[in-house]
Amino acid sequence: MAATSRLQPVPASDAPGTVRSDEEWRLRRELAACYRLIAHFKMTDLIFTHISVRIPGPEHHFLINPYGLFFDEITASNLVKIGLDGHAVEPTPYSVNPAGFVIHSAIHGAREDAHCVLHTHTKAGCAIAAQKDGLLPVNQINLEFYGKIAYHDYEGIALDLDEQKRLVADLGTKPVMILRNHGLLTVGKDAQQAFLRMYYLEKACEIQLTAQAGGQALVLPPKEVCEHTERQFNAPPPPAQDGRTLSDPDGYDLAWNALLRLLDRIDPGYKN
């Protein structure tokens, strides 16, 4: 839902000139691709969710969506660059979603490893966020997140700066957070990792809801199997010398490259 106040755009006369490095352009294209993919896979909530990427450097500047644009309108060049104080650091005609600023600035300021932060309000994600037990290990896909999910209790629309410290404390070092009665959040070392975590977190939520709708008692794997599968996902060992244990270290890189090829075929304007 839209908030009643906004972080205002910065007129060109009040901001320094626009100077962007090759690395920033690369990050802008990756983040714009992430927005288009979230739109393609129908994980949007009109204009009211957000994805951000931190720009390298001591300033902790980060890129976020221009408030008011659909995700399939976002391009590398129209992303807004702001600081941890919420002020744009280069000229832009756009404002920033204030709830997006509260959530993303808190995490970027606290987690050096959280280069990308992705937040959604999907139907399945919101439904699991309303369940007391949260995400259950009902399927192999769910087990990627076994023991890796943080939970944050609902406090209202994220417009209160005091909530930032509680949000960061609840997230801790986890890569994924379920915002109770609200939605889902993932962090990653880049847009690729944050997106793929969200894609599979969303699918895990959908699988759980479908399984629960069957009306029968759920079969859950033993704890040791859950822990083993989580390690296979997140810390795959090298292949054993006897050839009896294999690994797939390149799978997610291959999936991301395939997703970029998809965008290049159907929606290449994200690069502009």
C-alpha positions as CSV (number, residue, x, y, z in Angstrom):
1,M,0.0,0.0,0.0
2,A,1.2,3.5,-0.8
3,A,2.4,5.7,2.1
4,T,1.1,9.2,2.6
5,S,4.5,10.9,2.5
6,R,7.4,10.6,0.1
7,L,11.2,11.0,0.0
8,Q,11.4,13.8,-2.6
9,P,13.3,13.8,-5.9
10,V,16.4,15.9,-6.1
11,P,16.4,18.7,-8.6
12,A,19.5,18.9,-10.9
13,S,20.5,22.2,-9.3
14,D,20.8,20.6,-5.8
15,A,22.9,17.5,-6.7
16,P,26.3,16.9,-8.1
17,G,26.7,15.9,-11.7
18,T,26.1,12.4,-12.9
19,V,29.3,10.3,-13.1
20,R,29.0,6.6,-13.5
21,S,31.7,4.0,-13.6
22,D,31.7,0.9,-15.8
23,E,31.1,-1.1,-12.7
24,E,28.1,1.0,-11.7
25,W,26.6,0.5,-15.2
26,R,27.1,-3.3,-14.9
27,L,25.3,-3.3,-11.6
28,R,22.5,-1.1,-13.0
29,R,21.9,-3.5,-15.8
30,E,21.9,-6.5,-13.4
31,L,19.4,-4.8,-11.1
32,A,17.2,-3.7,-14.0
33,A,17.3,-7.3,-15.2
34,C,16.2,-8.4,-11.8
35,Y,13.2,-6.1,-11.8
36,R,12.1,-7.3,-15.2
37,L,12.4,-10.9,-14.1
38,I,10.4,-10.3,-11.0
39,A,7.7,-8.8,-13.3
40,H,8.0,-11.7,-15.8
41,F,7.4,-14.3,-13.1
42,K,4.5,-12.3,-11.6
43,M,6.0,-11.5,-8.2
44,T,5.1,-7.8,-8.3
45,D,2.6,-5.8,-6.2
46,L,2.0,-2.9,-8.6
47,I,4.6,-0.3,-7.7
48,F,4.9,-1.2,-4.0
49,T,7.8,-3.5,-3.5
50,H,11.5,-2.9,-4.1
51,I,14.9,-4.3,-4.9
52,S,18.2,-2.6,-4.2
53,V,21.9,-3.0,-5.1
54,R,24.8,-1.4,-3.2
55,I,27.3,0.6,-5.2
56,P,30.9,-0.3,-4.1
57,G,32.6,2.4,-2.0
58,P,32.7,3.7,1.5
59,E,29.6,5.9,1.0
60,H,27.2,2.9,1.0
61,H,25.2,4.4,-1.8
62,F,22.6,2.0,-3.3
63,L,20.3,1.8,-6.3
64,I,16.6,1.4,-5.9
65,N,13.5,1.6,-8.1
66,P,11.9,5.0,-9.1
67,Y,8.7,5.2,-7.1
68,G,5.7,5.1,-9.4
69,L,7.1,2.9,-12.2
70,F,6.0,-0.7,-12.9
71,F,8.9,-3.1,-12.7
72,D,8.7,-3.7,-16.4
73,E,9.3,0.0,-16.9
74,I,12.6,0.1,-15.0
75,T,15.8,0.4,-16.9
76,A,19.5,0.7,-16.0
77,S,19.5,4.4,-16.4
78,N,16.3,5.4,-14.5
79,L,17.2,3.6,-11.3
80,V,17.6,6.0,-8.4
81,K,20.9,6.2,-6.5
82,I,20.5,7.2,-2.8
83,G,22.5,7.3,0.4
84,L,21.8,5.8,3.8
85,D,20.1,9.1,4.7
86,G,17.5,8.6,1.9
87,H,18.7,11.5,-0.2
88,A,19.4,11.0,-3.9
89,V,23.0,11.6,-4.8
90,E,22.5,12.5,-8.4
91,P,19.8,14.4,-10.3
92,T,16.6,12.4,-10.7
93,P,12.9,13.3,-11.4
94,Y,11.8,10.4,-9.2
95,S,11.1,9.9,-5.6
96,V,11.7,6.7,-3.6
97,N,9.2,4.5,-1.7
98,P,9.7,5.5,1.9
99,A,9.1,2.0,3.2
100,G,11.6,0.8,0.7
101,F,14.2,3.2,2.1
102,V,13.5,2.1,5.7
103,I,14.0,-1.6,4.9
104,H,16.8,-1.4,2.4
105,S,19.0,1.3,4.0
106,A,18.9,-0.6,7.3
107,I,20.1,-3.8,5.7
108,H,22.7,-2.2,3.4
109,G,24.0,-0.2,6.4
110,A,24.4,-3.3,8.6
111,R,25.4,-6.2,6.3
112,E,28.5,-5.7,4.2
113,D,27.7,-9.0,2.4
114,A,24.1,-7.9,1.5
115,H,24.9,-6.2,-1.8
116,C,21.4,-6.9,-3.1
117,V,18.2,-6.8,-1.1
118,L,14.9,-8.1,-2.6
119,H,11.4,-7.7,-1.1
120,T,8.1,-9.0,-2.3
121,H,4.4,-9.2,-1.4
122,T,3.3,-12.2,-3.3
123,K,0.1,-14.2,-2.5
124,A,2.0,-17.3,-1.5
125,G,4.7,-15.4,0.4
126,C,2.1,-13.4,2.4
127,A,0.2,-16.6,3.1
128,I,3.2,-18.4,4.6
129,A,4.1,-15.2,6.4
130,A,0.7,-15.5,8.2
131,Q,1.4,-19.1,9.4
132,K,2.7,-19.6,12.9
133,D,5.2,-22.3,11.9
134,G,6.5,-20.4,8.8
135,L,8.2,-22.3,6.0
136,L,8.2,-26.1,6.6
137,P,10.6,-28.7,5.0
138,V,7.9,-30.2,2.9
139,N,9.9,-30.5,-0.3
140,Q,13.5,-30.6,-1.7
141,I,13.1,-27.0,-2.8
142,N,12.1,-25.9,0.7
143,L,15.2,-27.5,2.1
144,E,17.5,-25.0,0.5
145,F,16.3,-22.7,3.3
146,Y,16.3,-25.1,6.2
147,G,17.8,-23.3,9.2
148,K,18.5,-20.3,7.0
149,I,15.3,-18.3,7.5
150,A,14.9,-15.3,9.9
151,Y,11.5,-14.0,11.0
152,H,10.5,-10.5,11.9
153,D,7.2,-9.7,13.6
154,Y,4.8,-7.2,12.0
155,E,4.9,-3.7,13.3
156,G,2.8,-1.9,10.7
157,I,3.9,-0.3,7.4
158,A,7.7,0.1,7.5
159,L,7.8,3.9,7.9
160,D,9.2,4.0,11.5
161,L,13.0,4.4,11.5
162,D,13.1,2.9,15.0
163,E,12.0,-0.4,13.4
164,Q,15.3,-0.6,11.5
165,K,17.3,-1.9,14.5
166,R,14.8,-4.6,15.2
167,L,14.7,-5.6,11.5
168,V,18.5,-5.9,11.3
169,A,18.7,-7.8,14.7
170,D,16.1,-10.3,13.5
171,L,17.8,-10.8,10.2
172,G,21.2,-11.4,11.7
173,T,23.4,-13.2,9.3
174,K,20.6,-15.1,7.5
175,P,20.1,-14.9,3.8
176,V,16.3,-15.0,3.9
177,M,13.7,-13.3,6.1
178,I,9.9,-13.9,6.3
179,L,8.3,-10.6,7.4
180,R,5.3,-11.9,9.4
181,N,1.9,-10.7,8.1
182,H,3.8,-8.9,5.4
183,G,6.0,-10.7,2.8
184,L,9.3,-12.2,1.9
185,L,12.9,-10.8,1.7
186,T,16.2,-12.2,0.4
187,V,19.7,-10.8,0.4
188,G,22.6,-11.8,-1.8
189,K,26.1,-11.0,-2.9
190,D,24.6,-9.8,-6.2
191,A,21.3,-9.5,-8.0
192,Q,21.7,-13.0,-9.3
193,Q,21.9,-14.6,-5.9
194,A,19.1,-12.5,-4.4
195,F,16.8,-13.2,-7.3
196,L,17.4,-17.0,-7.4
197,R,16.9,-17.2,-3.7
198,M,13.6,-15.3,-4.1
199,Y,12.5,-17.4,-7.0
200,Y,12.9,-20.6,-5.1
201,L,11.6,-19.2,-1.8
202,E,8.4,-18.2,-3.6
203,K,8.2,-21.7,-5.2
204,A,8.7,-23.2,-1.7
205,C,5.8,-21.2,-0.3
206,E,3.6,-22.3,-3.2
207,I,4.5,-25.9,-2.7
208,Q,3.8,-25.8,1.0
209,L,0.4,-24.2,0.4
210,T,-0.5,-26.8,-2.2
211,A,0.6,-29.6,0.0
212,Q,-1.5,-28.2,3.0
213,A,-4.5,-27.9,0.7
214,G,-4.5,-31.6,0.1
215,G,-6.1,-32.2,3.5
216,Q,-3.7,-35.0,4.6
217,A,-1.0,-35.0,7.2
218,L,2.3,-33.8,5.8
219,V,5.4,-36.1,5.5
220,L,8.5,-34.2,6.6
221,P,12.0,-35.6,6.2
222,P,14.1,-36.4,9.3
223,K,16.2,-33.6,10.8
224,E,19.5,-35.1,9.6
225,V,18.2,-35.4,6.0
226,C,17.1,-31.8,6.1
227,E,20.5,-30.6,7.3
228,H,22.3,-32.7,4.8
229,T,20.2,-31.4,1.9
230,E,20.6,-27.8,3.0
231,R,24.4,-28.3,2.9
232,Q,24.1,-29.8,-0.6
233,F,22.4,-26.6,-1.7
234,N,24.5,-24.1,0.1
235,A,27.9,-25.6,0.8
236,P,28.3,-28.4,-1.8
237,P,31.4,-30.6,-1.2
238,P,33.9,-31.4,-4.0
239,P,33.2,-34.7,-5.7
240,A,34.5,-37.7,-3.7
241,Q,37.5,-39.4,-5.1
242,D,35.6,-42.7,-5.3
243,G,33.2,-41.0,-7.7
244,R,30.2,-41.9,-5.6
245,T,29.3,-38.3,-4.6
246,L,28.7,-35.6,-7.2
247,S,28.2,-31.9,-7.0
248,D,26.7,-29.2,-9.2
249,P,28.6,-25.9,-8.4
250,D,27.6,-24.2,-11.7
251,G,23.9,-24.8,-11.7
252,Y,22.7,-21.4,-10.5
253,D,25.2,-19.5,-12.7
254,L,23.8,-21.5,-15.7
255,A,20.2,-20.7,-14.6
256,W,21.0,-16.9,-14.3
257,N,22.6,-16.8,-17.8
258,A,19.6,-18.6,-19.2
259,L,17.3,-16.0,-17.6
260,L,19.3,-13.1,-19.1
261,R,19.0,-14.8,-22.5
262,L,15.3,-15.0,-22.0
263,L,15.2,-11.2,-21.2
264,D,17.3,-10.5,-24.3
265,R,14.7,-12.2,-26.4
266,I,11.5,-10.8,-24.9
267,D,12.4,-7.6,-23.0
268,P,15.9,-6.2,-23.9
269,G,14.9,-2.7,-23.0
270,Y,16.1,-3.2,-19.4
271,K,19.7,-2.4,-20.5
272,N,18.9,1.1,-21.6
